Amino acid sequence: MLEALANPHRLKIIALLTGRRIHVSQLAREVMISRPLLYMHLKRLENAGLVTSKMELSEDGKAMNYYQLAAFTLYLSPESISEAVKTLTVKKVGGSTSDVNNKRGDSE
């Protein structure tokens, strides 16, 4: 969840979805990013359980994809951050990753 929230575009998406559901085309206009990039951010938010989507048919039969916030609460404390750190990986230049808990910094 923290990783999904660690992006200004995704934070803006959450702010725009607060209290309403939005069709993906309208959301792209409001966030001012391309639809492919928006879909990538929405996927990250959806995988983290922060947003949900629902496909609906318009009166003319066109498929319309709407997004809204899922109910969530994020409580941060030193203990919850310590637990979250155990799941982090850091991308290194060149595409390799390392576990932040690996004190030697070896790639995994």
BELBEL-V641517 format. One record per helix or strand of 3 or more residues. SS is the DSSP state (2 for helix, 1 for strand). FROM is the first residue (numbers start at 1). LEN is the number of residues. If there is no record, write none. Layout:
# BELBEL-V641517
((SS | FROM | LEN) (SS | FROM | LEN))
This chain:
# BELBEL-V641517
((2 | 2 | 4) (2 | 8 | 10) (2 | 24 | 8) (2 | 35 | 13) (1 | 51 | 7) (1 | 63 | 7) (2 | 78 | 8) (1 | 89 | 3) (1 | 97 | 3))
